């Protein structure tokens, strides 16, 4: 198909199950479970059902940072959800997250278990529960939440937009790749300008805003997403790289990136995490 090929939408859209490329088997226009299967439950109050993708890594970084800061109540079991196998459409997972996206958390510390879904909501829930990594002063707290919600609204353009059309789409088309490459670079420039004047996203204090943004944009600036570092000239974003390097030095960030990861170098993989011993350190 050439760059100039045009698609004329029909009067009524119908689902073409053959389209969608690599993710065609798990994308569908309806919600709800496809099969009956309960989720496993471990020994800790916090049960995480996730995968080591950027949205999942946000949460495991926070949990590891909470444990490193001495919050023993943040001990957790992390169960891998294989999205390519459709685990997110099990009856148990849909009961926790009706949107069938990772990550999803169940807090069993209270008499009635509390479900939490959407990665930003999980970060905010845990930060408030443990009174950590969320500034207390209203101006700094507001700035932290500004950037947390910026990430939630912006990353779909980077992942589902640029990442999909550049790396995963079955046909490479110039218009969507150029459109989303432009937006990805604009977002990186937004961050780079902000980090030129601030140590962390919310100022001088490391927070859940940094944990939310790092797995997407920090690692993108380090050239680790979609093999697109050269294409997007990520070396230009020196302030984002400086900030990402500082986070990569944190042991909790290093551990958090390994949880629910089942690909790549075996030394980087901890498919399930039930205690600190699972890291083999």
C-alpha positions as CSV (number, residue, x, y, z in Angstrom):
1,X,0.0,0.0,0.0
2,X,1.5,3.4,-1.0
3,X,1.6,6.5,1.2
4,X,-1.1,8.0,-1.1
5,X,-3.7,5.2,-0.6
6,X,-6.9,6.6,0.8
7,X,-9.6,4.9,2.9
8,X,-13.2,5.9,2.3
9,X,-15.1,5.0,5.5
10,X,-18.3,3.0,4.9
11,X,-21.6,4.4,6.1
12,X,-21.6,1.9,8.9
13,X,-18.3,0.6,10.4
14,X,-17.9,-3.2,10.8
15,X,-15.3,-5.0,12.7
16,X,-12.6,-6.6,10.5
17,X,-11.0,-9.2,12.7
18,X,-8.1,-9.6,10.2
19,X,-6.9,-6.0,10.7
20,X,-4.8,-4.7,13.5
21,X,-1.5,-6.3,13.0
22,X,0.3,-7.8,15.9
23,X,-2.5,-7.0,18.4
24,X,-5.4,-8.1,16.2
25,X,-6.1,-11.1,18.4
26,X,-6.7,-9.1,21.5
27,X,-8.4,-6.0,20.2
28,X,-12.2,-6.1,19.9
29,X,-15.0,-3.5,19.9
30,X,-16.8,-4.9,23.0
31,X,-16.1,-5.2,26.7
32,X,-16.6,-7.9,29.2
33,X,-15.0,-11.3,29.9
34,X,-14.3,-13.9,27.3
35,X,-13.7,-16.8,29.7
36,X,-14.2,-17.8,33.3
37,X,-11.0,-17.7,35.5
38,X,-10.4,-16.4,38.9
39,X,-7.4,-14.3,39.8
40,X,-4.7,-15.8,42.1
41,X,-4.4,-14.3,45.6
42,X,-1.1,-14.3,47.5
43,X,-0.2,-13.7,51.1
44,X,0.1,-9.9,51.1
45,X,-2.7,-7.3,51.4
46,X,-1.8,-5.7,48.1
47,X,-2.4,-7.8,45.0
48,X,-1.1,-6.5,41.7
49,X,-2.2,-7.9,38.4
50,X,0.0,-6.4,35.7
51,X,2.7,-6.7,33.1
52,X,6.2,-5.0,32.8
53,X,5.1,-2.5,30.2
54,X,5.4,1.3,31.0
55,X,2.0,1.5,32.6
56,X,2.7,-1.5,34.8
57,X,6.2,-0.3,35.7
58,X,4.9,2.9,37.1
59,X,3.2,1.0,39.9
60,X,5.9,-1.5,40.7
61,X,8.4,1.4,40.9
62,X,6.2,3.1,43.5
63,X,5.7,-0.1,45.5
64,X,9.4,-0.8,45.6
65,X,10.1,2.9,46.6
66,X,7.6,2.6,49.4
67,X,9.2,-0.6,50.7
68,X,12.7,1.0,50.4
69,X,11.3,4.0,52.5
70,X,10.3,1.6,55.2
71,X,6.6,1.2,54.5
72,X,6.2,-2.5,55.4
73,X,2.5,-2.4,54.6
74,X,3.4,-2.0,51.0
75,X,4.5,-5.6,50.6
76,X,2.8,-7.0,47.6
77,X,2.2,-10.0,45.3
78,X,2.6,-9.2,41.6
79,X,1.0,-11.6,39.2
80,X,1.7,-11.5,35.5
81,X,-1.1,-10.8,33.1
82,X,-0.2,-12.1,29.7
83,X,-2.1,-9.7,27.4
84,X,-1.2,-11.5,24.3
85,X,-2.9,-14.6,25.7
86,X,-6.0,-12.6,26.6
87,X,-5.6,-12.9,30.4
88,X,-7.0,-9.4,30.8
89,X,-10.4,-10.7,29.5
90,X,-10.8,-13.3,32.3
91,X,-13.8,-13.0,34.5
92,X,-11.6,-12.4,37.5
93,X,-9.6,-9.6,35.9
94,X,-12.7,-7.9,34.4
95,X,-14.2,-7.9,37.9
96,X,-11.2,-5.8,39.1
97,X,-10.9,-3.7,35.9
98,X,-13.9,-3.6,33.6
99,X,-11.7,-1.8,31.1
100,X,-9.5,-4.9,30.7
101,X,-6.2,-3.0,30.8
102,X,-3.2,-3.5,33.1
103,X,-2.3,-2.7,35.8
104,X,-5.1,-3.5,38.3
105,X,-4.7,-3.6,42.1
106,X,-6.8,-5.1,44.9
107,X,-6.1,-3.8,48.4
108,X,-7.2,-6.5,50.8
109,X,-6.1,-4.7,54.0
110,X,-9.6,-3.7,54.9
111,X,-12.6,-6.0,55.6
112,X,-14.0,-5.2,52.1
113,X,-11.4,-5.5,49.4
114,X,-10.9,-2.3,47.4
115,X,-10.2,-2.5,43.6
116,X,-8.2,0.2,42.0
117,X,-7.7,0.4,38.2
118,X,-6.0,2.9,35.9
119,X,-2.3,3.4,36.6
120,X,-2.6,7.0,37.6
121,X,-5.4,6.2,40.1
122,X,-3.3,3.4,41.6
123,X,-0.3,5.7,42.1
124,X,-2.5,8.4,43.7
125,X,-4.3,5.7,45.9
126,X,-1.0,4.3,47.2
127,X,0.7,7.7,47.7
128,X,-2.3,8.8,49.8
129,X,-2.6,5.5,51.6
130,X,1.1,5.6,52.8
131,X,1.4,9.4,52.9
132,X,4.5,9.3,50.7
133,X,5.8,10.6,47.3
134,X,3.0,13.2,47.1
135,X,3.9,16.7,48.3
136,X,1.8,18.0,51.3
137,X,1.9,21.7,50.5
138,X,-0.9,22.6,48.1
139,X,1.2,24.3,45.4
140,X,3.6,21.4,45.1
141,X,0.9,18.8,45.4
142,X,-1.0,20.5,42.6
143,X,2.1,20.6,40.5
144,X,2.6,16.9,41.1
145,X,-1.0,16.2,40.0
146,X,-0.7,18.5,37.0
147,X,2.1,16.3,35.7
148,X,0.6,13.0,36.8
149,X,-2.5,13.8,34.7
150,X,-0.5,15.2,31.9
151,X,1.2,11.8,31.6
152,X,-2.2,10.0,31.6
153,X,-3.5,12.2,28.8
154,X,-0.3,12.4,26.8
155,X,1.1,8.8,26.7
156,X,-1.6,7.4,24.4
157,X,-0.2,9.6,21.7
158,X,3.2,8.2,22.3
159,X,2.2,4.5,22.7
160,X,-1.0,3.9,20.8
161,X,-0.2,6.6,18.4
162,X,3.5,6.8,17.5
163,X,4.5,3.4,18.9
164,X,1.7,1.6,17.1
165,X,2.1,3.2,13.6
166,X,5.9,3.2,13.7
167,X,6.6,-0.2,15.2
168,X,3.5,-2.4,15.1
169,X,1.1,-1.4,12.3
170,X,0.9,-4.1,9.6
171,X,1.3,-1.3,6.9
172,X,3.6,1.6,7.4
173,X,1.9,4.8,6.4
174,X,3.6,8.2,6.3
175,X,0.8,10.4,7.5
176,X,0.1,8.7,10.9
177,X,3.8,8.1,11.5
178,X,4.7,11.7,10.8
179,X,1.7,13.0,12.7
180,X,2.5,11.1,15.9
181,X,6.3,11.5,15.6
182,X,5.7,15.3,15.6
183,X,3.5,14.9,18.7
184,X,6.0,12.6,20.5
185,X,8.8,15.2,19.9
186,X,6.6,18.0,21.1
187,X,5.8,16.1,24.3
188,X,9.5,15.4,24.9
189,X,10.2,19.1,24.3
190,X,7.6,20.0,26.9
191,X,9.4,17.8,29.4
192,X,12.8,19.0,28.4
193,X,11.9,22.7,28.9
194,X,10.4,22.0,32.3
195,X,13.3,19.9,33.5
196,X,15.7,22.6,32.5
197,X,14.4,24.5,35.5
198,X,13.4,21.7,37.9
199,X,15.2,18.8,39.4
200,X,12.1,16.6,39.4
201,X,8.7,17.0,37.8
202,X,7.1,18.7,40.9
203,X,10.2,20.7,41.9
204,X,12.9,19.5,44.3
205,X,11.0,16.5,45.6
206,X,10.8,13.1,43.8
207,X,7.2,12.1,43.5
208,X,4.6,9.9,41.8
209,X,4.7,12.3,38.8
210,X,8.3,11.2,38.1
211,X,7.3,7.6,38.5
212,X,4.5,8.0,36.1
213,X,6.4,9.8,33.4
214,X,9.8,7.9,33.6
215,X,8.7,4.5,32.1
216,X,7.3,6.3,29.0
217,X,9.3,9.4,28.4
218,X,12.5,8.8,30.4
219,X,13.1,5.5,28.7
220,X,12.1,6.9,25.4
221,X,14.8,9.6,25.8
222,X,17.2,6.8,26.6
223,X,16.4,5.2,23.3
224,X,14.6,2.2,24.8
225,X,11.2,2.3,23.1
226,X,10.3,1.0,19.6
227,X,14.0,1.2,18.4
228,X,13.1,4.8,17.6
229,X,15.8,6.7,19.3
230,X,17.6,7.7,16.1
231,X,14.3,8.4,14.3
232,X,13.2,10.8,17.0
233,X,16.6,12.3,17.7
234,X,16.1,11.6,21.4
235,X,19.7,12.8,22.1
236,X,18.4,16.4,21.8
237,X,16.5,16.1,25.1
238,X,19.4,16.5,27.4
239,X,17.4,17.6,30.4
240,X,15.1,14.6,30.1
241,X,18.2,12.3,29.8
242,X,19.8,13.9,32.9
243,X,16.6,13.3,34.9
244,X,16.1,9.8,33.5
245,X,19.7,8.9,34.5
246,X,19.1,10.1,38.0
247,X,16.1,7.9,38.3
248,X,17.9,4.9,36.8
249,X,20.4,5.1,39.7
250,X,17.7,4.4,42.3
251,X,17.7,0.7,43.3
252,X,13.9,0.8,43.7
253,X,13.5,2.0,40.1
254,X,15.9,-0.8,38.9
255,X,13.8,-3.4,40.8
256,X,10.5,-2.0,39.7
257,X,11.4,-2.3,36.0
258,X,12.0,-6.1,36.5
259,X,8.7,-7.0,38.0
260,X,6.2,-8.8,35.7
261,X,8.8,-8.8,33.0
262,X,9.0,-12.0,31.0
263,X,11.2,-11.1,28.0
264,X,14.7,-9.9,27.2
265,X,17.7,-10.6,29.3
266,X,16.8,-13.3,31.9
267,X,18.6,-11.2,34.5
268,X,16.1,-8.4,34.0
269,X,13.1,-10.7,34.5
270,X,11.0,-11.2,37.6
271,X,7.7,-12.5,36.1
272,X,6.1,-12.8,39.5
273,X,7.1,-11.0,42.7
274,X,6.0,-12.2,46.1
275,X,9.0,-11.1,48.2
276,X,12.3,-9.3,48.0
277,X,14.0,-12.7,47.6
278,X,12.5,-12.9,44.1
279,X,15.1,-10.4,42.9
280,X,17.9,-12.8,43.8
281,X,19.9,-9.9,45.3
